[in-house]
Amino acid sequence: MPYEIELAEPVKAQLRHHLTTRSRSIFLTAIKAQLLYEPPVETRNRKRLRPNPLAPWELRVGDLRVFYEVAEEGAKRVYILAVGEKRGNSLWIGGEEVSL
């Protein structure tokens, strides 16, 4: 049974205002391919993060970083909490540089 994917409100704003159409398309394709089934399993592009204020999991898709958490109690859901863009050694989320 696939997981339900839910976008946080700030993520919806990030998609509209800070990502290009091409980046949005890559993002949507990646979350459907990578997070519908077995999102809490580490792979080459998915990893559990050290404790941080953003999210417990990261999905890497090219220069994009998708930060999410998995809820398996009751309905299986994946909550997308933030989407960022990697530029060199910097992570940019919502037009601001963020450090983890």
ZATITOR-95546 format. One record per atom (N, C-alpha, C, CB): residue in three letters; x negated, y negated, z. Coordinates in steps of 0.1 Angstrom, whole numbers, padded with zeros to 4 digits, always signed. Atoms other than C-alpha are relative to their C-alpha. Glycine has a CB too. Example, Ala and Ser with C-alpha at 12.3 -4.5 7.8 and 13.67 -1.06 7.14 Angstrom:
2
ALA-0009+0012+0000
ALA-0123+0045+0078
ALA-0009-0012+0000
ALA+0010+0000+0012
SER+0009+0011+0000
SER-0137+0011+0071
SER+0008-0011+0008
SER-0004-0005-0014
//
This chain:
100
MET-0008+0012+0000
MET+0000+0000+0000
MET-0009-0012+0000
MET+0010+0000+0012
PRO+0008+0012+0001
PRO-0015-0034-0010
PRO+0003-0009+0012
PRO+0002-0007-0013
TYR-0002+0010-0010
TYR-0021-0061+0015
TYR+0007-0012-0006
TYR-0014-0005+0005
GLU-0006+0013+0004
GLU-0001-0094+0013
GLU-0011-0010+0001
GLU+0013-0003+0008
ILE+0010+0011+0000
ILE-0023-0124+0005
ILE+0007-0013+0003
ILE-0009-0001-0013
GLU-0006+0013-0004
GLU-0014-0157+0022
GLU-0010-0011+0000
GLU+0007+0001+0013
LEU+0010+0011+0000
LEU-0031-0190+0015
LEU+0004-0010+0011
LEU+0000-0007-0014
ALA-0002+0011-0010
ALA-0034-0216+0043
ALA+0003-0013-0008
ALA-0012-0001+0010
GLU-0003+0012+0006
GLU-0021-0250+0035
GLU-0012-0008-0005
GLU+0008-0009+0009
PRO+0012+0007+0004
PRO-0056-0266+0034
PRO-0006+0006-0013
PRO-0010-0001+0011
VAL+0005-0007+0012
VAL-0066-0239+0008
VAL+0008-0005-0012
VAL+0001+0015+0002
LYS-0008+0004+0012
LYS-0037-0249-0015
LYS-0004-0014-0004
LYS+0015-0001+0004
ALA+0005+0013+0003
ALA-0049-0285-0013
ALA-0014+0000-0007
ALA-0001-0009+0012
GLN+0013-0002+0006
GLN-0085-0274-0020
GLN+0001+0004-0015
GLN-0008+0009+0008
LEU-0001-0005+0014
LEU-0074-0255-0051
LEU+0005-0011-0009
LEU+0010+0012+0000
ARG-0006+0011+0008
ARG-0054-0285-0064
ARG-0010-0011-0003
ARG+0012-0005+0006
HIS+0008+0012+0000
HIS-0079-0312-0057
HIS-0015+0001-0002
HIS+0002-0009+0011
HIS+0014-0001+0000
HIS-0114-0298-0055
HIS-0006+0011-0009
HIS-0005+0003+0014
LEU+0005-0010+0009
LEU-0116-0269-0080
LEU+0005-0002-0014
LEU+0004+0014+0005
THR-0005+0002+0014
THR-0115-0270-0117
THR+0009+0012-0004
THR-0013+0001-0010
THR-0009-0010+0004
THR-0090-0250-0136
THR-0007+0014-0002
THR+0007-0004-0014
ARG+0008-0012+0002
ARG-0116-0224-0145
ARG-0003+0006+0013
ARG-0013-0003-0008
SER+0003-0005-0013
SER-0127-0221-0109
SER+0013+0006+0007
SER-0006-0011+0009
ARG-0013-0005-0006
ARG-0090-0216-0098
ARG+0003+0013-0006
ARG+0011-0010-0002
SER-0003-0012+0007
SER-0086-0189-0124
SER-0009+0011+0006
SER-0002-0001-0015
ILE+0010-0010-0005
ILE-0118-0171-0112
ILE+0004+0004+0015
ILE-0014-0006+0000
PHE-0004-0002-0013
PHE-0106-0175-0076
PHE+0012+0010+0001
PHE+0004-0013+0007
LEU-0012-0008-0001
LEU-0071-0160-0082
LEU-0003+0015-0005
LEU+0011-0006-0009
THR+0003-0013+0005
THR-0085-0131-0103
THR-0008+0008+0011
THR-0008-0001-0013
ALA+0008-0007-0010
ALA-0111-0123-0076
ALA+0008+0005+0012
ALA-0011-0009+0004
ILE-0007-0005-0012
ILE-0087-0122-0047
ILE+0009+0011-0003
ILE+0007-0012+0007
LYS-0008-0011+0004
LYS-0064-0100-0066
LYS-0008+0013-0001
LYS+0008-0003-0013
ALA+0008-0012+0002
ALA-0092-0076-0075
ALA-0007+0005+0013
ALA-0010-0003-0011
GLN+0008-0003-0012
GLN-0111-0077-0042
GLN+0007+0002+0013
GLN-0011-0010+0002
LEU-0006+0000-0013
LEU-0086-0083-0014
LEU+0013+0007+0001
LEU+0001-0014+0004
LEU-0013-0007-0001
LEU-0054-0064-0023
LEU-0002+0013+0007
LEU+0006+0002-0014
TYR+0002-0013-0005
TYR-0069-0031-0013
TYR-0013+0000+0008
TYR+0000+0011-0011
GLU+0012-0001-0009
GLU-0094-0025+0016
GLU-0008-0013+0002
GLU-0009+0010-0006
PRO+0008+0012-0002
PRO-0103-0061+0024
PRO-0009+0000+0012
PRO+0010-0012+0002
PRO+0009-0001-0011
PRO-0119-0051+0057
PRO-0012+0009-0002
PRO+0007+0003+0013
VAL+0011-0009+0003
VAL-0145-0029+0040
VAL-0011-0009-0007
VAL+0005+0011-0010
GLU+0011+0007+0005
GLU-0179-0044+0034
GLU-0004+0006-0014
GLU-0012+0000+0009
THR+0005-0003+0013
THR-0191-0044-0002
THR-0011-0009-0004
THR+0011+0000-0011
ARG+0010+0009+0004
ARG-0217-0061-0022
ARG+0004-0015+0000
ARG-0005+0003-0015
ASN-0005+0014+0000
ASN-0196-0093-0024
ASN+0009-0003+0012
ASN+0008-0002-0013
ARG-0008+0003-0012
ARG-0176-0090+0008
ARG-0008+0004+0012
ARG+0014+0009+0000
LYS+0008-0003-0012
LYS-0192-0092+0042
LYS+0006-0006+0012
LYS-0014-0004-0001
ARG-0005+0005-0013
ARG-0183-0097+0078
ARG-0011-0011+0004
ARG+0002+0011+0011
LEU+0009+0011-0004
LEU-0198-0130+0091
LEU-0002+0001+0015
LEU+0006-0013-0004
ARG+0002+0002-0015
ARG-0213-0137+0125
ARG+0010-0010+0005
ARG-0015-0006+0002
PRO-0010+0009-0005
PRO-0190-0156+0148
PRO-0002-0014-0004
PRO+0001+0001+0016
ASN+0000+0014+0004
ASN-0182-0190+0134
ASN+0014-0006+0001
ASN-0006-0001-0015
PRO-0013+0007-0002
PRO-0154-0216+0135
PRO+0009+0002-0013
PRO-0002-0014+0003
LEU-0007-0001+0012
LEU-0143-0208+0099
LEU+0008+0012-0002
LEU-0010-0002-0012
ALA-0007-0012+0002
ALA-0134-0172+0094
ALA-0010+0012+0002
ALA+0005+0001-0015
PRO+0008-0012-0002
PRO-0146-0136+0101
PRO-0006+0007-0012
PRO+0007+0009+0008
TRP+0004-0007+0012
TRP-0150-0125+0065
TRP-0003-0010-0011
TRP+0011+0010-0005
GLU+0003+0009+0012
GLU-0165-0140+0033
GLU+0000+0009-0012
GLU-0014-0006+0002
LEU+0000-0006+0013
LEU-0159-0130-0003
LEU-0008-0009-0009
LEU+0014+0003-0006
ARG+0008+0008+0009
ARG-0186-0142-0028
ARG+0004+0003-0014
ARG-0015+0003+0002
VAL-0004-0001+0014
VAL-0175-0149-0063
VAL-0007-0010-0008
VAL+0016-0001-0002
GLY+0008+0010+0006
GLY-0202-0165-0083
GLY-0004-0011+0010
GLY+0007-0007-0012
ASP+0003+0011-0009
ASP-0206-0200-0067
ASP+0011-0002+0010
ASP-0003-0012-0008
LEU-0011+0002-0010
LEU-0173-0197-0049
LEU-0002+0009+0012
LEU+0013+0002-0007
ARG+0000-0008-0013
ARG-0170-0185-0013
ARG+0014-0001+0005
ARG-0010-0006+0010
VAL-0014-0001-0006
VAL-0136-0173+0000
VAL-0001+0005+0014
VAL+0009+0009-0009
PHE+0001-0004-0014
PHE-0133-0172+0037
PHE+0014+0005+0005
PHE-0005-0012+0009
TYR-0013-0006-0003
TYR-0106-0150+0051
TYR+0000+0009+0013
TYR+0005+0009-0011
GLU-0001-0009-0011
GLU-0093-0129+0080
GLU+0011+0010-0004
GLU+0003-0007+0013
VAL-0009-0011+0003
VAL-0074-0096+0079
VAL+0008+0003+0013
VAL-0008+0013-0004
ALA-0009-0004-0011
ALA-0044-0088+0101
ALA+0006+0013-0004
ALA+0011-0011+0002
GLU-0005-0013+0004
GLU-0035-0051+0101
GLU+0011+0004+0009
GLU-0011+0010+0001
GLU-0011-0004-0009
GLU-0010-0051+0129
GLU+0013-0004-0006
GLU-0001-0008+0014
GLY-0012+0003+0006
GLY+0025-0049+0116
GLY-0002+0000-0015
GLY+0006-0014+0004
ALA+0002+0001+0015
ALA+0025-0061+0079
ALA-0015-0002-0002
ALA+0009-0011-0006
LYS+0014+0002+0003
LYS-0010-0058+0064
LYS-0001-0013-0008
LYS-0005+0012-0008
ARG+0001+0013+0006
ARG-0020-0094+0055
ARG-0014-0004+0000
ARG+0009-0010+0006
VAL+0012+0006+0001
VAL-0050-0112+0043
VAL+0003-0015+0000
VAL-0009+0004-0013
TYR-0002+0014-0001
TYR-0051-0149+0053
TYR-0013-0007-0005
TYR+0002-0004+0015
ILE+0011+0008+0005
ILE-0073-0171+0031
ILE+0000-0013+0007
ILE+0002-0002-0016
LEU+0001+0012-0009
LEU-0085-0198+0054
LEU-0008-0012-0006
LEU-0007+0004+0013
ALA+0008+0010+0006
ALA-0110-0217+0032
ALA-0006+0005-0013
ALA-0011-0006+0009
VAL+0007-0003+0013
VAL-0125-0218-0003
VAL-0010-0011-0001
VAL+0010+0000-0012
GLY+0011+0010+0002
GLY-0159-0234-0008
GLY-0008+0003-0012
GLY-0009+0001+0012
GLU+0009-0001+0012
GLU-0184-0239-0035
GLU-0015-0001+0005
GLU+0003-0011-0010
LYS+0015-0001-0004
LYS-0221-0230-0030
LYS-0007-0009-0011
LYS-0005+0014+0000
ARG+0008+0008+0008
ARG-0244-0257-0044
ARG-0014+0000+0006
ARG+0005-0015-0001
GLY+0013-0002-0006
GLY-0280-0247-0039
GLY+0001+0007+0013
GLY-0007-0014+0002
ASN-0001-0005-0013
ASN-0283-0241-0002
ASN+0011-0005+0008
ASN-0014-0001+0008
SER-0011+0007-0007
SER-0253-0261+0007
SER+0014+0006-0003
SER+0001-0015-0004
LEU-0014-0005+0002
LEU-0216-0250+0011
LEU+0009-0012+0001
LEU+0003+0010+0011
TRP-0009+0012+0001
TRP-0190-0276+0001
TRP+0015+0006+0001
TRP-0002-0008-0012
ILE-0014-0003-0001
ILE-0154-0272+0013
ILE+0008-0012+0001
ILE+0003+0009+0013
GLY-0008+0012+0000
GLY-0128-0298+0005
GLY-0008-0013-0002
GLY+0008-0001+0013
GLY+0008+0012+0003
GLY-0154-0322-0008
GLY-0010-0004+0011
GLY+0009-0012-0002
GLU+0009+0003-0010
GLU-0174-0321+0024
GLU-0010+0012+0002
GLU+0007-0002+0013
GLU+0010-0011-0002
GLU-0207-0302+0032
GLU+0003+0006+0014
GLU-0014-0006-0001
VAL-0003-0008-0012
VAL-0202-0275+0058
VAL-0012+0009+0003
VAL+0013+0008-0001
SER+0010-0010-0004
SER-0227-0255+0078
SER+0006+0011+0009
SER-0012-0007+0007
LEU-0005-0011-0009
LEU-0220-0221+0093
LEU-0009+0004+0010
LEU+0004+0012-0009
//
